[in-house]
């Protein structure tokens, strides 16, 4: 496929999920997202209303991270947090699965959790992304989550929080892309710091990239395109 620079910018979820992020950091994040025409700012749930106000009148989304980064809260707590974020104006949700239940292979629990959170998002017209945190999972468990996602149909499956022992890999993106339906997209996140990593994730099937280094990545891709005298990249 061929991508313009703006197409690639629109894949970026511009991220600041640090516990010590200030309001000034959030203003900067939103200003950068507007300037580069990124798809979304990815933030902790408590920052939603503030960022919604910063992004008013733009097509940059506000994405809330739910049960982040551990995923170790009850289904009811996750659903409440999701609905509260949506009520505050969030128009995308990324939630972390309950890894204890995944590692125990309690797939009915995992499916119930996914259905309830995806359902709350879809009632509000908001995309839902399910964070697997692949660094802690076996291949069997990754495939098990893909099977659940194939039944429930969230909008995205996502590789990582960026707070685990490892982040996105090309192999995991390819595995997820090959094992969920076409309408379930793949988000790569965690440790994506270079233009080459970014482009490799897109080639592997990711349509959304979560990263805090979106600006230097896009600047490097722009430089390469200018050097090559092209307005589109074929990936």
C-alpha positions in Angstrom: 0.0 0.0 0.0 1.0 3.6 -0.5 1.0 6.1 2.3 1.3 9.9 2.3 3.1 11.5 5.3 -0.3 12.5 6.6 -1.6 8.9 6.3 1.3 7.9 8.6 0.7 10.8 11.0 -2.9 9.6 11.3 -1.7 6.3 12.5 0.0 7.8 15.6 -1.5 7.7 19.1 0.7 10.4 20.6 1.4 9.1 24.1 2.1 10.4 27.6 1.1 7.9 30.3 3.6 8.9 32.9 2.3 9.1 36.5 4.0 12.5 37.1 2.7 14.2 33.9 1.7 17.8 34.5 -1.0 19.9 33.0 1.8 21.7 31.0 2.8 18.3 29.7 -0.7 17.6 28.6 -1.0 21.0 26.9 2.3 20.2 25.0 1.1 16.8 24.1 -2.2 18.1 22.6 -0.5 21.0 20.8 2.0 18.6 19.2 -0.9 16.2 18.2 -2.7 19.1 16.5 0.4 20.4 14.8 1.3 17.0 13.4 -2.3 15.9 12.8 -1.9 12.7 14.9 -4.9 10.5 15.3 -5.1 10.6 19.1 -3.5 11.5 22.4 -3.1 8.5 24.6 -3.4 9.5 28.3 -4.4 8.3 31.7 -8.1 8.4 32.4 -7.9 11.3 34.9 -6.5 13.6 32.1 -9.5 13.1 29.8 -11.6 16.2 30.4 -8.5 18.5 30.3 -7.3 17.1 27.0 -10.8 17.1 25.5 -10.9 20.9 26.1 -7.4 21.3 24.6 -8.5 19.5 21.5 -11.9 21.1 21.0 -12.6 21.9 17.4 -10.1 19.5 16.0 -10.3 15.9 14.7 -7.6 14.7 17.1 -9.2 12.1 19.5 -8.8 11.8 23.2 -7.9 8.2 24.2 -8.2 7.0 27.8 -6.2 4.1 29.2 -8.3 1.9 31.4 -7.0 -0.3 34.2 -3.6 0.9 33.1 -0.9 -0.5 33.1 -1.6 -3.7 35.1 -5.2 -4.6 34.2 -5.7 -6.1 37.6 -9.1 -4.7 38.5 -12.6 -6.3 38.4 -14.8 -6.2 35.3 -17.2 -3.9 37.1 -14.4 -1.5 38.0 -13.1 -1.5 34.4 -16.6 -0.9 33.0 -17.2 2.0 35.4 -13.8 3.5 34.5 -14.6 3.1 30.8 -18.1 4.7 31.1 -16.7 7.5 33.2 -14.0 8.3 30.6 -16.6 8.3 27.9 -18.8 10.6 29.9 -15.8 13.0 30.3 -15.5 13.1 26.5 -13.0 10.4 25.6 -13.7 9.1 22.1 -11.4 6.1 22.2 -10.6 3.5 24.9 -7.5 1.3 25.4 -8.0 -1.3 28.2 -5.6 -3.9 29.7 -6.8 -7.5 29.9 -6.8 -9.3 33.2 -3.5 -11.2 32.8 -4.1 -13.4 35.8 -7.2 -14.8 34.1 -5.4 -15.1 30.7 -2.5 -17.0 32.3 -5.1 -19.3 34.0 -6.8 -19.8 30.6 -10.1 -18.7 31.9 -11.3 -17.7 28.5 -15.0 -17.2 29.5 -13.9 -14.6 32.0 -11.7 -12.9 29.4 -14.5 -12.9 26.9 -17.1 -11.5 29.4 -14.7 -8.7 30.3 -14.1 -7.9 26.6 -17.8 -8.0 25.7 -18.7 -5.6 28.5 -16.0 -3.1 27.8 -16.4 -3.2 24.0 -20.2 -2.9 24.5 -19.8 0.2 26.6 -17.5 1.7 24.0 -19.8 0.9 21.1 -22.8 2.3 22.9 -21.0 5.6 22.9 -19.7 5.2 19.4 -16.1 4.9 20.5 -13.5 2.5 19.3 -12.1 0.0 21.8 -8.6 -1.4 21.8 -7.7 -4.5 23.8 -4.2 -4.5 25.2 -2.7 -8.0 25.4 0.7 -7.2 27.1 2.4 -9.9 25.0 5.7 -9.9 26.8 4.1 -11.9 29.6 2.2 -14.4 27.4 3.0 -17.7 25.7 2.2 -18.2 22.0 -0.8 -20.3 23.1 -2.1 -17.4 25.3 -1.6 -14.8 22.5 -3.6 -17.1 20.2 -6.2 -17.6 22.9 -6.7 -13.9 23.1 -7.0 -13.6 19.4 -9.7 -16.3 19.4 -11.7 -14.3 22.0 -11.2 -11.1 20.0 -12.4 -12.9 16.9 -15.6 -13.7 18.6 -16.2 -10.3 20.4 -14.8 -8.1 17.6 -13.2 -5.1 19.4 -11.9 -2.4 17.0 -8.3 -3.2 17.7 -6.0 -5.7 19.4 -2.9 -4.1 20.8 0.5 -5.5 21.6 1.6 -3.8 24.8 1.3 -1.1 27.4 4.9 0.0 27.1 5.3 -0.6 30.8 6.0 -4.3 30.7 9.3 -6.1 30.3 9.1 -5.7 26.5 7.1 -3.8 23.9 5.9 -4.4 20.4 7.6 -6.8 18.1 7.1 -7.3 14.4 6.5 -11.0 15.0 3.6 -10.3 17.5 2.0 -7.8 15.1 2.1 -10.3 12.3 0.8 -13.1 14.6 -2.1 -10.9 15.7 -2.9 -9.7 12.2 -3.0 -13.3 10.9 -5.3 -14.5 13.7 -8.1 -11.9 14.0 -10.7 -10.9 11.3 -9.9 -8.1 8.9 -12.3 -5.7 10.7 -10.3 -6.1 13.9 -7.3 -3.9 13.4 -3.9 -4.2 15.1 -2.2 -1.5 17.2 1.6 -1.7 17.9 2.8 0.0 21.1 5.7 -0.1 23.4 9.4 0.7 22.6 8.8 2.1 19.1 11.4 4.8 18.9 12.7 4.9 15.4 11.3 5.4 11.9 12.5 2.0 10.9 10.6 0.4 13.7 7.5 2.4 12.9 7.6 1.4 9.2 8.3 -2.3 10.1 5.2 -2.4 12.3 3.1 -0.9 9.4 4.5 -3.5 7.0 3.6 -6.2 9.5 0.0 -5.1 9.6 -0.4 -2.4 12.3 -2.7 0.4 11.4 -2.2 2.3 14.6 1.1 3.0 16.4 1.2 4.1 20.0 4.4 5.9 20.9 5.9 8.9 22.6 8.5 9.5 19.9 6.0 10.2 17.1 7.5 13.6 16.3 11.1 12.5 15.7 9.8 9.5 13.8 7.6 11.5 11.5 10.3 14.1 11.0 12.7 11.4 9.9 10.2 9.9 7.5 9.6 13.4 6.1 13.3 13.9 5.6 13.6 10.5 3.8 10.7 11.3 1.5 12.1 14.7 0.6 15.5 13.1 -0.1 13.8 10.6 -2.4 11.6 13.2 -4.0 8.4 11.3 -3.3 5.0 12.2 -1.8 4.1 8.6 -0.9 5.8 5.6 0.6 5.0 2.1 -0.6 5.0 -0.3 2.3 
